[in-house]
Amino acid sequence: MDNKTIARAFKLCGQLMELFNENPFRTKAMASASFKIDKLPFSAANATLEELSAQQGIGKSTAERIKQVITTGSFPELDDLIAKTPAGILEMLKIKGLGPKKIQIIWNDLEIESVGELYYACNENRLIEAKGFGLKTQEDIKKSIEFAMDNQGWFLYAKVLPFAEKTFDSLQQNLGTQKLSFTGEFRRKCEVLQQVELITEASLTSLEQAIVNLKYESQIEVSDNKISFADENACPFVVYSAPENYAQQLILTTGSTKHIELLKEIYAEIPQGTDEKEIYNQLGLAYIEPELREGLDEVELAKSNALPLLVTFEDLKGTLHNHSTYSDGVHSLAEMARYCKEELGLEYLGICDHSKTAVYANGLTVERLEQQWAEVDALNQQMAPFKIFKGIESDILSDGSLDYPDEILAKFDFVVASVHSNLKMDEAKATARLIKAIENPYTTILGHPTGRLLLSRAGYPLDFKKIIDACAANKVVIEINANPLRLDLDWRWHRYALEKGVLLSINPDAHRTEGLLDMHYGVFVGRKGGLSAEKCLNAFSLEQITAYFNSKK
């Protein structure tokens, strides 16, 4: 064990002492000991207790702790502090720019206990209102968290997308007219993945030279018919070479293991062909879109030519569940509306700022709601035929009731009901809580049903069938929260919801204008779940959705 490792244990102890407001003199002494250990002119692991004690600024008690760290990896005082600190708070201490004092505010004032929740709070612009934080600090923290997430071995699809596109374009330039395609989980638009896969008809030799020409500094590994490397962002890539059977290998590398097994039940060997459509045709199947190739019911549907016509971004006519500066958004209501109309060409915007219980997010009192409604009316006159719908993201309270009394809820065009607090209920209680909210006659859409944050926080446990059945019985829409950290409802439950006649809505949960573009990611997972435009609420035209909202009243 080297001196730096030992010093880190003392540094952590000092940080935790500061976090828990322990004696400031002892806290400083612990931090000083960490510095002294790191700067020792010899290896502490090879020194005697007497040699360590003789060093200025160390002393006998510190020397004894050093020996404990060397033999056990810790010491009792540190163990006691770790035992009463949530794991997520310990992770926060590793984030550059976050010290114990700031973490105290994050933990105690904002009630955030994990790095994933903190990252989402940065995206929602929540940190800048907290004492001691500003926009620059918030952005620095966000970047540090992204770096840490990148090094866990799993990546958000949205995070690697720009890296993947850049490498694809560069490789295509080097390969010329030879075919190149994304494949694997990336092509299937999986929400998280461990690598970006591509396939080319170029020979292995040509492919290796093309990758060398990218001038990435990572080691290039060649094995069999593939080459592995990483780009300058440490994003891992695997590229397959298939000069003789490109279309066949594209199918074999794109589909999940289960999908390929289903295909091989038809033919033990997947035939070759000029392209994928021809090969699926030889198998007696309609062409199956890459997003659907997960080994569910797609092959059976393809046999009877009953595959859904999957939703596209261009099908979307409006956007629901968005925030403005009235609560915790970055851009004003007018700016959000104009971006929707002028940049995205949409017909409507549903504004859903936070309800009054969400104090942390500047939730709206009734008086501020009335101010917002007045602005909505004025903007609707100015921007017609574009329309802003008066919505709210109403907190689902612990007992399943909605924020605001019924006479206020009745005044909204639509209500998105979401859970934001008390996420640690067991499955029975969490399910009952949501069902009560679903049964509320004012609930239009169930927002981010599980509260999950991908790679950071598991969603609370739910009986999904009961939740979906309740939505079907009460004609409540289920949100596909398109924020790439959420993508909730999970696509694996979309089919069941659609079979039950439940509408889905691709909602960006945008807190700034650029956040509206997250609907792309919602479309990707909607397609994986088999969603078509006619079953997507925000693919309804302005006339259709107006009639739908009116029918709910």
Steps between C-alpha positions, in 0.01 A plus 500: 500500500654831395494829689237657276254220570555537875466877474168463320355314799593790728370752252165321483481494878564874512233564237243293686585673827436833331180365343367407844622824661739331738762691701666735249845467661493121476364526148789723394747270672369206298534695175851606601594139574387401152727765350796392717459132414488576129825696531692246712855450363472122544241224461270495802428133433864414565549729800480413869255662737787691657625630165152624411444658842827690469384684190394859554120539497425129542537387859422169666119490454525581130781247457277233657218585257745478210592147607131410523441626146796295377369181660120543467445780249335727757486601868209503750422872488475490120288185512252667735464802272456285188233292674273801546556649155281396203696338217392772258641773726833315513498494120438876492821559694687369194352767274736778410379835632282355774622533857328401824334840547335492159401136547336597831274739308430245226416230757318700766337784304435339159450149643718345231678178602653361182723616217228413249248722675760776515566473126131519424472803730778668297301436181191648666693812603428439867847554646540867408234604751676328791728694732860505377420375150488679167463412133873437450520275808195309382648445153837394646328246724299370206816451292674323786207262543493427127868413515440261787205340324710449188748300701256251647506285188142580405394795290175678434403472134456877489850552639678288239285609206717800396819295542353219292390732220840670486689171480254362243546804274879486530511127428269538201731764353794262536310200361363686199209328329523180705189439710504592867216474752437520870405166650441331836338675796576842359305428183214356707496833692551333838481759776832396657787311343863407556637560153411638159504234227536549125537268203657550159546305178865616494774244556661476842822652362318798348297546816808499721664767286183710509497481880872588521421807288257620769809566715336405825757433769343179631641158430350325196418133562446271201335160547334271244265722299485807726706790628457669839616849602390806695458859385642810670203498739583146618187372324561136396437390140489161329497484119430174315640418157265305270627527141327180382165503683432857614117490504488166680748613765314829540192302604700267725683783680197730528248267660499401865592142582130415539409658168764298316381182674147568373632546146698177521184313596392572142835421337797361693729717288401856418515530120708751311353776288566838346334681791307435822156528341584225254624272778190555714294429188685171452407415859135567418494813713416865450795731562550552874628842606827480700343647816256208519758223474495407868355149489148583614205459262653672198568181300146369554358837388731505198370157391146636474607840368355661816794708615407852615595805294737650754473860613754754371608840628323656203171349620505713814267799482562645843680461827352446847663518846738794481626750755572874493643767725171494689645199686850359441546550125777700332288664229181702523159377393515723191846370406391138535189564289685685224764228477227238460326700230789654308784249541314169528191583296267361765132586542481519878687509829379359829650698787526297821691688763534347844215509750512681835629208710820491291653788695850391393397568138324832565159334474209725410262642755143562385578870461797429274294250305254776420787718379616222272150439364470870414827484307388183323181674386699798369755283318225287346350814346839609365614160369177353360440247355785365719361421844636473852302259718471576871647199671667421831737234627309424816691318768349170605508533877591213730138389537439506122305826493591779259635842585234781498131466584255375237372849415853595386572171323177546303637821343794333324476375142687189612688367803822299508513314832851409615681371808797709616531413868491204737646262242583222746156337536469126450327365190154469655497854640658658191252323272202600715624858508517522121167326447328752726649782292400326176143469627483874568263638232733794435805290411565507126854359478704289741846661497832307513328204667797344686713804577811321373823672395696275265841386630433694819176411676271204462133584474277426795346152489162472331256236387507619140202296387281649773619851416439455127163331559397794719601746228295302248196496729521874573611609151823650632790549258844369603800720440814392324722754671747579223775639720786260415562448872144373551341344187222398734261310437756235403449377143466141623152590632381699198355197324288401798370856534417520129325162511282637783406802291705749700629805314866596548639853483860587412570781745840675519460635855696793355639767732659699216440537128767251396343246736204480262726310260512214751178384335733329251607258776139446597422410140787249500370309803140540384599324178668224704171455681301478176338844524321634193388859439128433549572374854726789594314791664732777384481373143138620507431816302403817686134436419520137612678568829270792582204266459677236709565739789142626484369144513679448831311782672 
